[in-house]
Amino acid sequence: MSEHQRSQSGKHDVGDTGHSAVNRRAFLGVAGAAATTAMAGCSGMGGSGGDSTPTLRVTAWSGNYGERFEQAIKPIFESRFDAELEVNTGWNSLLAKIKSAPPDDPPFDVTVTCEPIYYNGRNAGLFEPLRYEENIPNIEGVYDYYKNVRPISHGAPADGAPLTILYRNSLDKPVKTWSDFTNGAVQNSAGVGVDSGFWIYPLLGAAVGTDAAPSAGELYTEQYHDELINTLEAWPITGWAASGTDIWQQFRNGIIDAAQWYFGQVYYDMENHEDISFSMPKANAGYMDNWAVVRGTDKRTLGEEFINMLLDPEVQSKWSEDHPLFFTSKEMSYAGDLGDYLPTTAEEAEQMALPRWEQVAPYSEKFSNKFKQLKTQG
């Protein structure tokens, strides 16, 4: 068992997950072990042919997401296809890079997206429509909930992560729910750290904690906006983080005693932070990635086959060994004890509020300005 799969006993409260303490889905060891061997011999249809080996350029999120993505996915892709995988990382300039490149010479072929990047890129015509019937049959195995959160015309839902509460063990009480950010233990602490790059996710946590409308509906209904903003303003925010590294550093420096962050970036790292625990509220929110083929690429077919590979339940099972994300295929099985924390049924998936940008877009300027104001005040 790798260090990533070792038990995290004592670092979390299983009772808050809504799952049993025993992993209910056995990991497909055979499928996982075979992912980089039995898949060999398959060839992609998007290659250049001849003696030259095509390279598919893929952009993943920066930080440990990109590192773990390359570790898990690159060997599988290169064993399945007669092609190489070049993994680039970033997040804050994805669309700008595509817009500034010639329409027939994009800077990469496939990219990860979440809202609002997917929404804005789709509306600007920066992604190719996906040809599911021809090249992405694995979409049929994806939970309907994930397919219905946003239009999948230009991006297939493959992975994501629930929001996660981190807190210092020395607090008077454990921080178990998003509403606890407005309770005494957190209010009297050094403060809270939140994501500074994507305001939608702290707002989702605040919406779940406000509980004025079902499933973070406060974001999409103007009558609840004042109450939602009041909740966020009541969080004692003292740390603004652009990465998981920032969050850990703020804990070490005593800037924060609690934080909003993401399960996929912290769970396999918890053993390195003995004084920090985490909670996974049953009523929760998260982000989800839709993978898109960039407009003008000459590897459109190979890009679609790559996305189809990401939706393969065997690949997602293997991927979870390196990265504690939630995955979208009904048939995948999580490594280790991840199934105790991540949705494994349609009903559990539906309990996680994912951002619906079509509905929040009319109010995005209001919320963005509020975040700028909060950061300036901080």
Residue pairs with C-beta under 8 A, 6 or more apart in sequence:
1 336
2 321
3 271
4 268
4 321
4 322
4 324
4 335
4 336
5 321
5 335
5 336
6 271
6 336
7 337
8 267
8 270
8 271
8 337
11 270
11 271
11 277
11 278
12 270
12 277
12 278
12 279
12 280
12 341
13 174
13 176
13 277
13 279
14 21
14 340
16 176
16 177
16 279
16 280
16 281
16 282
17 280
17 282
17 340
17 341
18 282
18 348
18 351
19 339
19 340
19 341
19 344
19 348
20 340
21 340
22 340
23 334
23 336
23 337
23 338
23 339
23 340
24 339
24 344
25 333
25 334
25 339
25 344
26 333
27 317
27 333
27 334
27 335
27 336
28 314
28 317
28 332
28 333
31 313
31 314
31 317
31 318
31 333
32 314
32 317
32 318
32 321
32 335
34 314
35 76
35 314
35 315
35 317
35 318
36 75
36 76
36 79
36 318
37 79
39 76
39 79
39 80
39 314
40 79
40 80
42 80
42 81
43 81
43 82
44 54
44 80
44 81
44 82
44 83
44 301
44 302
44 305
45 135
45 301
45 302
45 305
46 54
46 56
46 83
46 299
46 300
46 301
46 302
46 303
46 304
46 305
47 53
47 54
47 81
47 82
47 83
47 302
48 54
53 82
53 83
53 84
54 82
54 83
54 84
54 299
54 302
55 83
55 84
55 85
55 86
56 77
56 81
56 83
56 84
56 85
56 86
56 109
56 110
56 299
56 302
56 303
56 306
57 86
57 88
57 107
57 108
57 109
57 110
58 85
58 86
58 87
58 88
58 108
58 109
58 110
58 111
58 112
58 306
59 87
59 88
59 89
59 90
59 94
59 108
59 110
59 111
59 112
60 66
60 69
60 70
60 87
60 88
60 89
60 112
61 69
61 89
61 90
61 91
61 112
62 89
62 90
62 91
62 243
63 89
63 243
63 244
63 245
63 265
64 244
64 265
64 269
65 89
65 264
65 265
65 323
66 87
66 89
68 322
68 323
69 87
69 323
70 85
70 87
71 322
72 318
72 319
72 321
72 322
72 323
73 85
73 87
73 310
73 315
73 319
74 85
74 87
76 309
76 315
76 318
77 83
77 85
77 306
77 309
78 84
78 85
80 309
81 302
81 305
81 306
83 302
85 306
88 108
90 97
91 117
91 197
92 197
94 111
94 113
94 117
94 121
95 117
95 120
95 121
95 124
95 126
97 107
97 108
98 106
98 107
98 111
98 121
98 126
98 294
98 295
99 124
99 126
101 107
101 296
102 296
103 295
103 296
104 296
104 298
105 296
106 294
106 295
106 296
106 297
107 294
108 294
109 293
109 294
109 297
109 299
109 300
109 302
109 303
110 291
110 292
110 293
110 294
110 297
110 303
110 306
110 307
111 291
111 292
111 294
112 289
112 291
113 121
113 127
113 155
113 289
113 290
113 291
113 292
114 160
114 198
114 287
114 288
114 289
114 290
114 355
115 150
115 200
115 287
115 355
115 356
115 357
116 200
116 357
116 361
116 364
118 150
118 154
118 155
118 290
118 292
118 357
119 150
119 357
119 358
119 361
121 127
121 154
121 292
122 151
122 153
122 154
122 155
122 292
125 295
126 294
126 295
127 154
127 155
127 292
127 293
127 294
127 295
128 154
128 292
128 293
128 294
128 295
128 297
128 300
128 303
129 153
129 154
130 136
130 152
130 153
130 154
130 155
130 156
130 292
130 293
130 304
130 307
131 304
132 139
132 156
134 304
135 301
135 304
135 305
135 308
136 156
136 304
136 305
136 307
136 308
136 311
137 308
138 308
138 309
138 311
138 312
138 313
138 329
139 147
139 152
139 156
139 308
139 311
141 311
141 313
141 329
141 330
141 331
142 156
142 157
142 311
142 328
142 329
142 330
143 328
143 329
143 330
143 346
143 349
144 346
145 346
145 349
145 350
146 157
146 288
146 328
146 349
146 354
147 157
149 157
149 288
149 354
149 355
149 356
150 290
150 356
150 357
150 358
151 358
152 290
154 290
154 292
154 293
155 290
155 291
155 292
156 290
156 291
156 307
156 310
156 311
157 288
157 289
157 290
157 328
158 289
158 290
158 291
158 307
158 310
158 311
158 316
158 327
158 328
159 264
159 288
159 289
159 310
159 316
159 319
159 323
159 325
159 326
159 327
159 328
160 264
160 286
160 287
160 288
160 289
160 325
160 326
160 328
160 354
161 262
161 263
161 264
161 265
161 286
161 287
161 324
161 325
161 326
162 262
162 263
162 280
162 284
162 285
162 286
162 326
162 341
162 342
162 352
163 178
163 201
163 204
163 205
163 260
163 261
163 262
163 263
163 284
163 285
163 286
163 287
164 260
164 261
164 262
164 263
164 266
164 267
164 278
164 279
164 280
165 175
165 176
165 177
165 178
165 180
165 258
165 259
165 260
165 278
165 279
165 280
165 281
166 193
166 247
166 251
166 258
166 259
166 261
166 266
166 276
166 277
166 278
167 174
167 175
167 186
167 257
167 258
167 259
167 276
167 277
167 278
167 279
168 189
168 251
168 257
168 258
168 275
168 276
169 275
169 276
169 277
170 257
170 275
171 185
171 186
171 189
171 257
171 258
172 184
172 185
172 188
173 180
173 183
173 184
173 185
174 277
174 279
175 181
175 185
175 186
175 258
175 279
176 279
176 281
177 209
177 279
177 281
177 283
178 205
178 206
178 208
178 209
178 281
178 283
178 284
179 209
179 210
179 211
180 186
180 209
181 192
181 205
181 206
181 209
181 234
181 235
181 236
181 258
181 260
182 209
182 231
182 234
182 235
186 192
186 235
186 236
186 257
186 258
187 236
189 236
189 256
189 257
189 258
190 238
190 254
190 255
190 256
190 257
191 236
191 237
191 238
191 239
191 255
191 256
191 257
191 258
192 235
192 236
192 237
192 238
192 239
192 256
192 257
192 258
192 259
192 260
193 237
193 238
193 239
193 240
193 241
193 246
193 247
193 250
193 251
193 255
193 256
193 258
193 259
193 260
193 261
194 202
194 235
194 237
194 239
194 240
194 241
194 259
194 260
195 201
195 202
195 241
195 242
195 260
195 261
196 240
196 241
196 242
196 375
197 242
198 287
199 367
199 368
199 370
199 371
200 219
200 355
200 357
200 360
200 367
201 260
201 262
201 285
201 287
201 355
202 232
202 235
202 260
202 371
203 219
203 228
203 232
203 367
204 216
204 219
204 285
204 286
204 353
204 355
205 260
205 285
206 228
206 231
206 232
206 235
207 213
207 216
207 217
207 218
207 219
207 228
207 231
207 285
207 353
208 216
208 281
208 283
208 284
208 285
208 353
209 231
210 218
210 224
210 227
210 228
210 231
211 283
212 218
212 224
212 227
212 228
213 221
213 224
215 353
216 285
216 353
217 224
218 224
218 225
218 227
218 228
219 228
219 355
219 359
219 360
219 363
220 356
220 359
220 360
222 363
225 363
225 366
229 370
232 370
232 374
233 374
237 374
237 378
238 255
238 256
238 378
239 246
239 247
239 250
239 255
239 256
239 259
240 246
240 375
240 378
241 247
241 250
241 259
241 261
244 261
244 262
244 265
244 266
244 269
247 256
247 259
247 261
247 266
248 269
248 273
250 256
250 259
251 257
251 259
251 273
251 275
251 276
262 286
262 287
263 278
263 280
263 286
263 324
263 325
263 326
263 341
263 342
264 323
264 324
264 325
264 326
266 278
267 278
267 324
267 338
267 341
268 323
268 324
270 276
270 277
270 278
280 341
282 351
283 351
284 351
284 352
284 353
285 352
285 353
285 354
285 355
286 326
286 352
286 353
286 354
287 354
287 355
288 328
288 354
291 307
291 310
293 300
293 303
293 304
293 307
294 303
297 303
309 315
310 316
311 328
311 329
312 329
313 329
313 330
313 331
313 332
313 333
314 332
316 327
316 328
316 329
316 332
317 332
317 333
317 334
317 335
319 325
319 327
320 327
320 332
320 334
320 335
320 338
321 335
321 336
324 338
324 341
324 342
325 342
326 342
326 343
326 349
326 352
327 334
327 342
330 346
333 339
334 342
334 344
343 349
343 351
343 352
360 367
